[in-house]
């Protein structure tokens, strides 16, 4: 069997395992299922590395921390790294718990995907719920003063913008290292929505709104 065919078979097995776990929520409980599915999604993301780029319907989420530079100005590099890791650990977990995949971290921002590599009927809803939950998580973290000795005034200036858009993407390996990502106008619009969002808010595109309105 060729490596490409083998990779495709492995992906199908993982997708089947995800579907089986999702059907066992009543028996196993949401927490157990979400944790297991999150791990499988990340594995599936890496398996896609040997698969040709393909068009998918997906929901793209961009998030960016506002006021992070001012907050970390007096810190040294190690402290900044520790702080950003503490924040994204919480927010990454929120995305994974809602069925998303972390596409990449970009300094004090991130890009996440819902519907790639695996699509579900409610990907847009999951993404919006994840965005709202991320805002709540950040607010909770700030209320704890970041779990450390950060100055309240500096923390008060820390916010997050979230932009979400739904549509067709080209999903697959990019560049000489074969990095797996999504590309296209849907991704670009999600990034622009994040940039246009008010601090502390989630701004969604028209197609995302169409899919979640009334729910």
Order of alpha helices (4+ residues) and beta strands (2+ residues): alpha-alpha-alpha-beta-alpha-alpha-beta-beta-alpha-alpha-beta-beta-alpha-beta-alpha
